[in-house]
């Protein structure tokens, strides 16, 4: 029952957003002065257009996407659904204009092109924005739920590697304050990422700058978050961390994380296997 109520409430929110977008498109197109025949046309078309747009969204599976995990993939699908629903509106406007003189009610189907375009953009931003706000709400609640005990001092951490694995770590750490980790930024040797801001964290420098960054930002530990780092690269990073007299740890392999064998938060000390870049050979 609770699940049914949650789904129904989300459907109602989608319908509300679609209605506001359609009515808002009229008022934006006519500078807030929608009167006379155009007002009647808006009132007549609103339920039909909104129901049609929602039907297309349902047909393409938009309501089935979990709102808390909305991403660019879902945004593309929402844009596709909006495009599909807008095409018949354009065709209807083009065809019915030829019947206005011979059939009076045809005028109520004449949706201005400007309204169609404005509504198209508003629906994409409105439906996407609704899900983005929902995701922010869930993430905020999760942070509060996992908030560490008062007085707990979080370790100041540098993340080495601003790739896919590094972003996964940054995302989980942001949602789980109880881990006791406060990321200060990324370190990455890719020149294209220099000074970039990824998931709210800045790329502060390269691995050559580790000693300076540890001192400048009062770093407690360094975490290697490179998905497929060679043994030589890890040895070099460990060496630089030892020179800077800072603790160094590493995340499990990205393959293990994706396979569900270990949790992303299972940060551990650097082991011999990491330095070798392969499994250790056990001799009798």
Secondary structure in CASP SS format (residue, H / E / C, confidence):
PFRMAT SS
TARGET T0000
AUTHOR 0000-0000-0000
METHOD secondary structure of the structure
MODEL  1
X C 1.00
X H 1.00
X H 1.00
X H 1.00
X H 1.00
X H 1.00
X H 1.00
X H 1.00
X H 1.00
X H 1.00
X H 1.00
X H 1.00
X H 1.00
X H 1.00
X H 1.00
X H 1.00
X H 1.00
X H 1.00
X H 1.00
X H 1.00
X H 1.00
X H 1.00
X H 1.00
X H 1.00
X H 1.00
X H 1.00
X H 1.00
X H 1.00
X H 1.00
X C 1.00
X C 1.00
X C 1.00
X C 1.00
X C 1.00
X C 1.00
X H 1.00
X H 1.00
X H 1.00
X H 1.00
X H 1.00
X H 1.00
X H 1.00
X H 1.00
X H 1.00
X H 1.00
X H 1.00
X H 1.00
X H 1.00
X H 1.00
X H 1.00
X H 1.00
X H 1.00
X H 1.00
X H 1.00
X H 1.00
X H 1.00
X H 1.00
X H 1.00
X H 1.00
X C 1.00
X C 1.00
X H 1.00
X H 1.00
X H 1.00
X C 1.00
X C 1.00
X H 1.00
X H 1.00
X H 1.00
X C 1.00
X C 1.00
X H 1.00
X H 1.00
X H 1.00
X H 1.00
X H 1.00
X H 1.00
X H 1.00
X H 1.00
X H 1.00
X H 1.00
X H 1.00
X H 1.00
X H 1.00
X H 1.00
X H 1.00
X H 1.00
X H 1.00
X H 1.00
X H 1.00
X H 1.00
X H 1.00
X H 1.00
X H 1.00
X H 1.00
X H 1.00
X H 1.00
X H 1.00
X H 1.00
X C 1.00
X C 1.00
X C 1.00
X C 1.00
X H 1.00
X H 1.00
X H 1.00
X H 1.00
X H 1.00
X H 1.00
X C 1.00
X C 1.00
X C 1.00
X H 1.00
X H 1.00
X H 1.00
X H 1.00
X H 1.00
X H 1.00
X H 1.00
X H 1.00
X H 1.00
X H 1.00
X H 1.00
X H 1.00
X H 1.00
X H 1.00
X H 1.00
X H 1.00
X H 1.00
X H 1.00
X H 1.00
X H 1.00
X H 1.00
X H 1.00
X H 1.00
X H 1.00
X H 1.00
X H 1.00
X H 1.00
X H 1.00
X H 1.00
X H 1.00
X H 1.00
X H 1.00
X H 1.00
X C 1.00
X C 1.00
X C 1.00
X C 1.00
X C 1.00
X C 1.00
X C 1.00
X C 1.00
X C 1.00
X E 1.00
X E 1.00
X E 1.00
X E 1.00
X E 1.00
X E 1.00
X C 1.00
X C 1.00
X C 1.00
X H 1.00
X H 1.00
X H 1.00
X H 1.00
X H 1.00
X H 1.00
X H 1.00
X H 1.00
X H 1.00
X H 1.00
X H 1.00
X H 1.00
X C 1.00
X H 1.00
X H 1.00
X H 1.00
X C 1.00
X E 1.00
X E 1.00
X E 1.00
X E 1.00
X E 1.00
X E 1.00
X E 1.00
X C 1.00
X C 1.00
X C 1.00
X H 1.00
X H 1.00
X H 1.00
X C 1.00
X C 1.00
X C 1.00
X E 1.00
X E 1.00
X C 1.00
X C 1.00
X E 1.00
X E 1.00
X E 1.00
X E 1.00
X E 1.00
X C 1.00
X H 1.00
X H 1.00
X H 1.00
X H 1.00
X H 1.00
X H 1.00
X H 1.00
X H 1.00
X H 1.00
X H 1.00
X C 1.00
X C 1.00
X C 1.00
X C 1.00
X E 1.00
X E 1.00
X E 1.00
X E 1.00
X C 1.00
X C 1.00
X C 1.00
X C 1.00
X C 1.00
X C 1.00
X H 1.00
X H 1.00
X H 1.00
X H 1.00
X H 1.00
X H 1.00
X H 1.00
X H 1.00
X H 1.00
X H 1.00
X H 1.00
X H 1.00
X H 1.00
X C 1.00
X C 1.00
X C 1.00
X E 1.00
X E 1.00
X E 1.00
X E 1.00
X C 1.00
X C 1.00
X C 1.00
X H 1.00
X H 1.00
X H 1.00
X H 1.00
X H 1.00
X C 1.00
X C 1.00
X C 1.00
X C 1.00
X C 1.00
X C 1.00
X C 1.00
X C 1.00
X C 1.00
X E 1.00
X E 1.00
X C 1.00
X C 1.00
X H 1.00
X H 1.00
X H 1.00
X H 1.00
X H 1.00
X C 1.00
X C 1.00
X C 1.00
X C 1.00
X C 1.00
X C 1.00
X C 1.00
X C 1.00
END
